[in-house]
Amino acid sequence: MTDLFSIEGKVALVTGGSRGIGLMIASGFVDAGAKVYISSRKAQVCDEMAAELSKRGECISLPADLSTEDGCRGLAAELATREARLDILVNNAGATWGAPLETFDEAAWERVLALNVKGVFHTTKFLLPLLEAAGTAERPARVINIGSIDGLRTPAMETYSYSASKAAVHMLTRHLAKRLAPAVTVNAIAPGPFESKMMASTLEAFGEQIAQSTPLRRIGRPDDMAGTAIFLSSRAGAYLTGAVIPVDGGISTVGG
């Protein structure tokens, strides 16, 4: 049973891995014995967090701006100089934007879609040779895209480009799952409320209200997110592909 959920010795890359959801997953991977690369746009923060995680396992910093195709290509090229294979890719890097409909401008769309959707696509595309080098039909490599419950239901806040981008990530997940099978599985996690920089202001203002409106009556914990990612990356999750898994305490079941 231990082997069923093991990712020990696997090579993983977590984009946006220096904070929030990405850090929760990277931390869980390190503790589970994987060799973990983390990437983020801010090199100093990425380096510092990799050093901190390396106190518990193996974590390497690979800073990159994944909002451009060149940035995605550069990250893949750098990883290819270090590794002959990539067992797990977590496409987590993302951005959000909130503004009233009347003032929601082009920049609010360009910045969010460039990173949240195009970044996921290009990063996966350029890393495909390393993923295919790791994967077989019996032991596939894994891609995990981080979507959102805001891509499954209508958000309360005016984050139009964010919710649209996450719905796009969910469909891109299904499309890539069909294309990359059988050597690579592609699944998505759709988080609900977790303590992260992106959610900080919302939780500060409405955290208790959100927790009470959640069927499980709490905000997500880091191990909730890490556990789901480890499951999808292990032998236990090898027969799933094209799935979008809400990790939201049941919020997506109640609508609204």
N, C-alpha and C positions, 0 to 999 in steps of 0.2 A: 504493500500500500504506500510506503514511503516513496518508492521509485515512481509510482503513478503520478505524483505531484512534484517530482524533483526537476529542477532546472540547473542543478550543480554542473559547473564546467561549461555551460553554454555562454556564447558571446552575444551580448545585447547592446543595442543603441536606443537611448531614450532622448528624443528631442524635447526641448523645453524642460530638461531634467534637473534644472537647478532650483526649482521652486514649485509649489503647488502640487497638482495632480502628478506631474512628471517626477517630482522629487519623491512623492509617496511611492511611486512604482519603482523608481531607481533604487531607493532605499530598501524596498522589499526584495528586489532582485539581488542586491549586494548581500543581504542577510541570508538569502537562499543559495549563495555560492556561485552565482553567475559572475562573469567578467563583464563589467558594465561601462559603457561609454555614455557620457551625458553631453548634450549640446545645448547651447543657448546663445543668444545674440551678444550678451554682455560677458566678455571674456573673463574679467576679474571675478565676477560672481560665479561663473562656471568653474573656474580654477579653484576657488575657495571651497565650493561645495564638493567637488571631486576629492579634494584633500581631506575634507571632513569625513566623507563616506569611506575613504581608503583606510581609515582607522579601524573599520569593521570588515573590510574585504578589499576587492580590487575594483577601483573606479578611476576612469581616465577622462579628462576634459578635452572636448573637441568643439570649441566655439564656432558658430556659424550663423549667418543671417539667412534663414530659410524662406524669406519673403520674395526671393528672386530665384530664377532658374539657375543662375550662375552660382549662387550660394549653396543650393542643393547639390549641384554638380561637384563643387569644391569639397563639401563634407564627405560625399561618397568617395571621391578620389583620395582624400586624406585617410579615410578608414581603410581603403584598399591597400595602402602602403603598410598598414599595421596588421591586418587580418586577411586570411585566405577565405574566410566564410563569415556569415552573419546569421546566427540562429533566430534572433528576435529583433524586430524593429518596432518600436513604439512611436508612432507619429502623434506627439502631444503638443508640440509648439503651436501656440494660438494667441489670438488677440480678440478683444471685444470692443464695442463702441455703443454708447447710449446717448441718444439725443431725441428731442421732439421731432415728429414727422416733418414739420415745416422747415426744420433746419438740418435735416439729415442729408448731408451733401455727398458729393462724389468721393471725397477722401474717406468718408466713413465706410464706403463700399470697397474702395480699392485696397486700403490697408488690411481690412479683415479678410476679404476673399483671397488676396495674394498669399497670405500666410496660412489661413485655415483650410483652404481648398487646394489652391495650386501648389502650395508647399508640400502638402501631403502627397499629391500626385507625383511631383518631380522628385521628391526624396525617395519614394518607393521605386520609381522608374530607374533612377541612377544606381540604387543599391540592389537592384534585381540580380545582377551577376553574383554578388556575394550571398544573397538569399538562396539562389538556385544552387550554389556550390554547397550549401549546408543542408538543403532539403531533398527528401525523397518522398515517394507516395506513402511509404510506411512511417517515415519520420519527417514530416514536413517542417520547413522553416515557418516562422510565424510573423505576420504583420498585425499589429493592434493599433487601430486608429481611435483617437479620443474624440468622440462626438459630444452630445449633450442631450439631456431631456428637453432642452429648448428647441431641439430639432425634431422632437416627437410630439410636442404639444405647443400651444400658443403661450409665449412668455407673458408675464405680467408687466415687464418693463419694456421700454421702447428701444430694443436692441435688434433692429430689423436685419442688419447685415449679419449679425452673429447667428441668429436663429436660422436664417437662410443658409448660411455657410455650414452649419452643423447638420442640417437636413441634407445638404449636398454631400457632406462627408459620409453620411449613412448610405446614400445611394452609390457613391464612389466605392465604398467598402464592398457592396454586393457585386458591383461591376468588376472590380479587381479580383474578387474571390473567384468568379467564374473564369477569368482570363488566366490567373496564375496557378490554378489547380492542375495537377495534384501535388506538386512539389512545395507549394507555398500556400498556407491558409491565410485568409484576411478576415478579421473580425473587428467589430467596433464596440467600445464601451461608451455608454451614454450616462455620464455622471449626473447626479442631482447635486444638492448643496453639500460642499465640502469646504473646510477652512483653507482658503487660498488667497493670494493677493488679489486675484480677479474678483473673488466673492467677498472680500473684506468689508467694503462699505455696505453692501447689501446685508451681510450677516450682522454687522454692527447695529444697523437700523431695525432689521426685521428678523434677526436670528431666532429669537424665542417663538415668534409667530410662525416662522417657517417650520421649526421643529415640531410645534404642536399640530400643524396641518399635515405633517407627514405621517402615514400610517404607522411607521415604526417609531415615531415620536422622538427623533433625534437627528442631528447633523451627521454626515458621514465621517468616519475616522480613517486615518491613513491605512490601517491594516485592512479595512474594507476594500479599498482600491487596490492595494498590493495583492491581496488574496485573489481577486478576480483576474488580475493580469498574470499572476503566477499560474493559475488554473488554465488560462488560455494558452500559456507558453509551454505547459508540461504535457506529458503523455495523456493525462486526463482530458485535455482539450483538443486532442489531435483530430477528432472527427467532426469538429465544428468549423464551418467556414461560411462567410456571408451573413453571420449573425450580428445583430445589434442588441447588446445586453444592457438594459437600464440598471444602473447601480445607484439607486435613488431613494431607498427606504420605502418604496411603493408609491411615490408621488405620481408617476406616470399612469398609475392605475385608477386614479381618482379624478383625472381631468382638471380643467380649470387653470 
